[in-house]
Amino acid sequence: MEGVGASLATGIPASLFYVVMRIAPPQFRSRMWKWLYQRMANSQIDSDFRFMNYGFDESPLAAPLLKEGDEPNRLFIQLYNMNIRDTELQGKSVLEVGSGRGGGASWIAKTMHPETLVAVDYSGKAVRLCSKWYSNQKNLIFQEGNAERLPFESNIFDVVYNVESSHCYANIPAFLSEVHRVLKPEGKFCWTDLRDRKSMDNLHGQFLEAGFNIDSNSEITENVVSALDKIDRDRRKMIRDRAPASLRKSFETFGGVPGTPIYEALKSGRISYFRYRLTRQ
Ligand SMILES: C[S@@+](CC[C@H](N)C(=O)[O-])C[C@H]1O[C@@H](n2cnc3c(N)ncnc32)[C@H](O)[C@@H]1O
């Protein structure tokens, strides 16, 4: 991994990095993502930066009411809200897998009033930052853990949700089997992420094989691309101001900045953004 880090730090072109990430074996890709997110947690200790997703744009009529302090993060919060809004969380035991910098978990814990929300990420550095930033939220706990080996007993959560994280995982069947194991029978699993069509067809089958019923599914690419267009200027500025120079292009690519490969693939339909709501059998 150090070798990969070194080549990135010496300026591997972002488009090549993107291609490598698409064709590399899953274990390698997963380690590379981990390196990238640890690096981000190390270099970005600014507590204003609390979301790492592409956002979700929607009509103001459907959008959630937000407190003034949450308005700057509206589009990122809307992606979280879209993923869980048809699922009861009040008084429930809830797990987020791949919680990143904790903005989504924090918003859900204070807005939807779960009894407890445990937020897991495999970047120990991000988990330590979140534990500090959100220490005043008593129903919210951050914990280090791998989506493919969740550090919990079986049958303990009412709801598991997952936002723009599973594309990083090396072993999707292992992840789904773990979500199924930690959920109570009839528990809900709310998933959203991007995939190309073929991978999504495959994943649809994997959801069923893992023992989930599909309650609903939809494609939300247009809402995500529209959010990326709106976020564009601020995201470029943030990356320019804060990211190490050697990583700027890679952060722009993985941040979905217009003109970079992931944005263009979303825009042209080569990859799409999906949402599934599932029930554990
Ligand atoms: C694009 S970020 C999204 C973070 C957050 N959900 C959000 O919307 O802001 C993906 C997150 O998934 C985490 N992640 C990737 N692979 C993981 C794994 N195997 N287990 C747990 N977390 C993982 C990364 O560390 C990162 O925080």
The ligand as an SDF file (V2000), in Angstrom:
LIG
                    3D

 27 29  0  0  0  0  0  0  0  0999 V2000
  -17.7600    8.3370    0.0470 C   0  0  0  0  0  0  0  0  0  0  0  0
  -17.5170    8.1090    1.7610 S   0  0  0  0  0  0  0  0  0  0  0  0
  -19.1850    8.3660    2.3580 C   0  0  0  0  0  0  0  0  0  0  0  0
  -19.2050    8.6740    3.8200 C   0  0  0  0  0  0  0  0  0  0  0  0
  -20.5840    9.0140    4.3810 C   0  0  0  0  0  0  0  0  0  0  0  0
  -21.5060    7.9280    4.2020 N   0  0  0  0  0  0  0  0  0  0  0  0
  -21.1490   10.2850    3.7480 C   0  0  0  0  0  0  0  0  0  0  0  0
  -22.1160   10.1690    2.9770 O   0  0  0  0  0  0  0  0  0  0  0  0
  -20.6150   11.3530    4.0200 O   0  0  0  0  0  0  0  0  0  0  0  0
  -17.3050    6.3360    1.9320 C   0  0  0  0  0  0  0  0  0  0  0  0
  -17.0070    5.8940    3.3550 C   0  0  0  0  0  0  0  0  0  0  0  0
  -17.0120    4.4640    3.4250 O   0  0  0  0  0  0  0  0  0  0  0  0
  -15.9800    4.0440    4.3060 C   0  0  0  0  0  0  0  0  0  0  0  0
  -15.6250    2.6450    4.0070 N   0  0  0  0  0  0  0  0  0  0  0  0
  -15.0880    2.1830    2.8630 C   0  0  0  0  0  0  0  0  0  0  0  0
  -14.8920    0.8570    2.9520 N   0  0  0  0  0  0  0  0  0  0  0  0
  -15.3310    0.4600    4.1820 C   0  0  0  0  0  0  0  0  0  0  0  0
  -15.4180   -0.7830    4.8520 C   0  0  0  0  0  0  0  0  0  0  0  0
  -14.9820   -1.9290    4.2790 N   0  0  0  0  0  0  0  0  0  0  0  0
  -15.9310   -0.8120    6.0900 N   0  0  0  0  0  0  0  0  0  0  0  0
  -16.3750    0.3260    6.6820 C   0  0  0  0  0  0  0  0  0  0  0  0
  -16.3240    1.5450    6.0940 N   0  0  0  0  0  0  0  0  0  0  0  0
  -15.8110    1.6130    4.8520 C   0  0  0  0  0  0  0  0  0  0  0  0
  -14.8510    5.0300    4.0100 C   0  0  0  0  0  0  0  0  0  0  0  0
  -13.8860    5.0590    5.0600 O   0  0  0  0  0  0  0  0  0  0  0  0
  -15.6280    6.3310    3.8640 C   0  0  0  0  0  0  0  0  0  0  0  0
  -15.7610    6.9750    5.0990 O   0  0  0  0  0  0  0  0  0  0  0  0
  1  2  1  0
  2  3  1  0
  2 10  1  0
  3  4  1  0
  4  5  1  0
  5  6  1  0
  5  7  1  0
  7  8  2  0
  7  9  1  0
 10 11  1  0
 11 12  1  0
 11 26  1  0
 12 13  1  0
 13 14  1  0
 13 24  1  0
 14 15  1  0
 14 23  1  0
 15 16  2  0
 16 17  1  0
 17 18  1  0
 17 23  2  0
 18 19  1  0
 18 20  2  0
 20 21  1  0
 21 22  2  0
 22 23  1  0
 24 25  1  0
 24 26  1  0
 26 27  1  0
M  CHG  2   2   1   9  -1
M  END
$$$$
